[in-house]
Amino acid sequence: MADFFQIDPETLAYWYLRLNGFLTITNFVVHPEWAGRQRTDVDVLAARFPHRRELFDMEDDCAVVSSMTRILIYLSEVKTGACNLNGPWTERGKQNMQRVLRAVGAFPLEATDEIADALYEQGFYEDQAVRISLMCVGSQKNPEKRKQFPDVPQITWNHILGFVFKRFNTYRDQKRDHPQWPKKAQGLFKLAVKCGNESEFVRRIVVATETTTAKTADEKARSKKLLTKKSQESLF
């Protein structure tokens, strides 16, 4: 039986964006103006410059590279389940969008409210220099969010894994030397090169947090123990 490779969803989203030329930060925390709990966090904050070119024949994914003339910024919401956006990104009254915009610093302070309104209303804002957008990552696309925000990218895990497989196999010689990469990224590369085809690679990846997997394992163990106990009791 083939071994499965588990990877945290935010880590996989991070590497997908990084392989597409984005500078990335995971768990970008939005703190309050005064003492108190954090307001929210951006699962993956990503920025890409318009003249990015890693290798002359390397093409990045058009699903996220929507402009070659502007700086691209994504505020990414990552889910193990279907693509979705949490309340902090859709509830204007909390003004978390303004806080994120000020913390990122890509726009003048006096434009903050205008840009936040556009993000709340349509999920993106762009001027001649920068396009900033929300982005959803998850197991499947969300039709309701598509109706609400038709221009917000919804990227599925299968799409990401397909891209990763092609990128690592097409450029395996160029990407092979990577001792600085963390173990998860090295393992992802090794598996992509080892698998005979894309479908096998996708099948062997488990996108889940460690806590989710541990909880599932505990539940299975408890169920097995309960069944064993009932089986033993039935013998008497």
C-alpha positions as CSV (number, residue, x, y, z in Angstrom):
1,M,0.0,0.0,0.0
2,A,1.4,3.4,-1.0
3,D,2.4,5.8,1.8
4,F,0.5,9.0,2.2
5,F,2.1,12.4,2.6
6,Q,0.3,14.8,5.1
7,I,0.8,18.5,4.7
8,D,-0.8,21.5,6.5
9,P,-3.2,23.4,4.3
10,E,-1.6,26.8,5.0
11,T,1.8,25.3,4.2
12,L,0.6,23.9,0.9
13,A,-1.1,27.2,-0.1
14,Y,2.1,29.1,0.9
15,W,4.2,26.9,-1.4
16,Y,1.8,27.2,-4.3
17,L,2.0,31.0,-4.1
18,R,5.7,30.9,-3.6
19,L,6.3,28.7,-6.6
20,N,4.3,31.3,-8.6
21,G,6.7,34.1,-7.6
22,F,4.8,35.5,-4.6
23,L,6.6,36.8,-1.5
24,T,4.5,35.2,1.2
25,I,3.8,35.4,4.9
26,T,1.6,32.9,6.7
27,N,-0.6,33.8,9.7
28,F,-0.3,37.6,9.3
29,V,-1.9,38.7,12.5
30,V,-4.0,41.9,12.7
31,H,-3.6,43.3,16.2
32,P,-5.9,45.8,17.9
33,E,-5.1,49.5,18.4
34,W,-5.3,49.0,22.1
35,A,-4.8,46.1,24.5
36,G,-7.0,43.1,23.8
37,R,-7.3,40.1,21.6
38,Q,-6.1,40.0,18.0
39,R,-8.7,41.2,15.5
40,T,-8.1,38.5,12.9
41,D,-5.4,37.0,10.7
42,V,-4.6,36.5,7.1
43,D,-3.8,32.8,6.5
44,V,-1.4,33.7,3.7
45,L,-0.5,37.2,2.7
46,A,1.2,37.2,-0.8
47,A,2.7,39.9,-3.0
48,R,4.1,39.4,-6.6
49,F,5.9,42.0,-8.7
50,P,5.0,42.4,-12.4
51,H,8.4,41.8,-13.9
52,R,8.9,38.4,-12.1
53,R,10.7,35.9,-14.2
54,E,12.4,32.9,-12.6
55,L,13.4,31.0,-15.7
56,F,13.0,32.2,-19.3
57,D,10.6,29.4,-20.3
58,M,8.8,29.0,-16.9
59,E,5.1,30.0,-17.0
60,D,3.3,30.8,-13.7
61,D,-0.4,29.8,-13.1
62,C,-2.8,32.1,-14.8
63,A,-5.4,31.3,-12.1
64,V,-3.6,33.6,-9.7
65,V,-1.4,35.6,-12.0
66,S,-4.1,37.9,-13.3
67,S,-1.9,40.8,-14.2
68,M,1.5,41.2,-15.7
69,T,1.6,45.0,-15.4
70,R,0.6,45.5,-11.7
71,I,1.9,44.4,-8.3
72,L,-0.4,41.6,-7.1
73,I,-1.4,41.3,-3.5
74,Y,-3.6,38.4,-2.2
75,L,-5.3,38.2,1.2
76,S,-5.8,34.4,1.3
77,E,-8.4,32.5,3.3
78,V,-7.4,28.8,3.5
79,K,-9.9,26.0,4.4
80,T,-9.6,22.2,4.5
81,G,-13.2,22.1,3.3
82,A,-14.9,24.2,0.7
83,C,-13.6,27.7,-0.2
84,N,-15.1,30.4,2.0
85,L,-14.5,33.8,3.5
86,N,-14.7,34.4,7.3
87,G,-16.8,37.1,8.8
88,P,-13.8,39.5,9.4
89,W,-13.4,39.8,5.6
90,T,-17.1,40.4,4.9
91,E,-18.3,42.4,7.9
92,R,-17.7,46.1,7.3
93,G,-18.5,47.2,10.9
94,K,-15.4,45.4,12.3
95,Q,-13.1,47.4,9.9
96,N,-10.5,44.6,9.8
97,M,-9.9,45.3,6.1
98,Q,-8.7,48.8,7.0
99,R,-6.4,47.4,9.6
100,V,-4.9,45.0,7.1
101,L,-4.4,47.7,4.5
102,R,-2.6,49.9,6.9
103,A,-0.4,47.1,8.2
104,V,0.6,46.0,4.6
105,G,1.3,49.6,3.6
106,A,0.8,49.3,-0.2
107,F,-1.5,52.3,-0.4
108,P,-1.6,55.9,1.0
109,L,-3.4,56.1,4.3
110,E,-6.0,58.6,2.9
111,A,-7.1,55.9,0.4
112,T,-7.7,53.2,3.0
113,D,-11.4,53.6,3.4
114,E,-12.0,53.7,-0.4
115,I,-10.0,50.5,-1.0
116,A,-11.5,48.7,2.0
117,D,-15.0,49.5,0.6
118,A,-14.1,48.0,-2.7
119,L,-12.7,44.9,-1.1
120,Y,-15.9,44.5,1.0
121,E,-18.1,45.2,-2.0
122,Q,-16.4,43.2,-4.8
123,G,-13.5,41.4,-3.2
124,F,-10.8,43.4,-5.0
125,Y,-9.4,46.8,-5.8
126,E,-6.9,47.9,-8.5
127,D,-5.3,51.1,-9.7
128,Q,-2.6,51.6,-12.3
129,A,0.1,50.1,-10.0
130,V,-1.4,47.6,-7.7
131,R,-4.2,45.0,-7.7
132,I,-5.2,43.7,-4.2
133,S,-7.7,40.9,-3.9
134,L,-9.2,38.3,-1.5
135,M,-8.5,34.7,-2.4
136,C,-10.2,31.5,-1.2
137,V,-8.4,28.1,-1.1
138,G,-10.1,24.9,-0.2
139,S,-11.2,21.4,-1.3
140,Q,-13.9,22.7,-3.7
141,K,-15.3,25.9,-5.1
142,N,-18.1,27.7,-3.4
143,P,-21.0,28.7,-5.8
144,E,-22.5,31.2,-3.3
145,K,-19.2,33.0,-2.9
146,R,-18.8,32.9,-6.7
147,K,-22.1,34.8,-7.0
148,Q,-21.1,37.3,-4.3
149,F,-17.5,37.8,-5.4
150,P,-17.2,36.6,-9.1
151,D,-13.7,38.1,-9.5
152,V,-12.2,36.6,-6.3
153,P,-10.1,33.5,-7.2
154,Q,-11.2,30.2,-5.7
155,I,-8.3,27.7,-5.9
156,T,-8.9,24.0,-5.0
157,W,-6.4,21.6,-3.5
158,N,-6.5,19.4,-6.6
159,H,-5.6,22.4,-8.8
160,I,-2.7,23.3,-6.5
161,L,-1.4,19.8,-6.4
162,G,-1.6,19.5,-10.2
163,F,0.4,22.7,-10.5
164,V,3.0,21.6,-8.0
165,F,3.4,18.2,-9.7
166,K,4.0,19.8,-13.1
167,R,6.3,22.5,-11.8
168,F,8.5,20.1,-9.9
169,N,8.6,17.5,-12.7
170,T,9.1,20.0,-15.6
171,Y,12.0,21.7,-13.7
172,R,13.2,18.8,-11.6
173,D,16.9,19.4,-12.6
174,Q,16.7,23.1,-11.8
175,K,14.8,22.6,-8.5
176,R,16.7,19.6,-7.2
177,D,19.2,21.5,-5.1
178,H,17.2,22.9,-2.2
179,P,18.8,22.1,1.2
180,Q,17.4,25.4,2.7
181,W,13.8,24.3,2.1
182,P,11.9,22.9,5.1
183,K,11.4,19.2,5.3
184,K,7.7,19.4,4.2
185,A,8.7,21.2,1.0
186,Q,11.6,18.7,0.4
187,G,9.2,15.8,0.9
188,L,6.7,17.3,-1.5
189,F,9.3,17.6,-4.2
190,K,10.6,14.1,-3.6
191,L,7.1,12.7,-3.9
192,A,6.2,14.6,-7.0
193,V,9.4,13.4,-8.8
194,K,8.8,9.8,-7.5
195,C,5.2,9.5,-8.5
196,G,4.6,8.2,-12.0
197,N,1.7,10.5,-12.8
198,E,-0.3,13.5,-11.5
199,S,-3.3,11.5,-10.3
200,E,-1.1,9.2,-8.2
201,F,0.6,12.3,-6.6
202,V,-2.7,14.0,-5.9
203,R,-4.1,10.7,-4.4
204,R,-1.2,10.4,-2.0
205,I,-1.4,13.9,-0.5
206,V,-3.4,14.4,2.6
207,V,-4.2,18.1,3.2
208,A,-4.9,18.3,6.9
209,T,-3.7,19.9,10.1
210,E,-1.9,17.8,12.6
211,T,-4.6,18.5,15.2
212,T,-7.3,17.3,12.8
213,T,-5.4,14.1,12.0
214,A,-4.7,13.5,15.7
215,K,-8.4,14.0,16.5
216,T,-9.5,11.6,13.8
217,A,-7.0,9.0,14.9
218,D,-8.2,9.3,18.5
219,E,-11.8,8.9,17.4
220,K,-10.9,5.8,15.4
221,A,-9.0,4.4,18.3
222,R,-12.0,5.0,20.7
223,S,-14.4,3.4,18.2
224,K,-12.2,0.4,17.8
225,K,-11.9,0.0,21.6
226,L,-15.7,0.3,22.0
227,L,-16.3,-2.3,19.3
228,T,-13.8,-4.6,20.9
229,K,-15.5,-4.2,24.3
230,K,-19.0,-4.9,22.8
231,S,-17.6,-7.9,21.0
232,Q,-16.1,-9.3,24.3
233,E,-19.3,-8.6,26.2
234,S,-21.4,-10.5,23.6
235,L,-19.4,-13.6,24.4
236,F,-20.9,-13.8,27.9
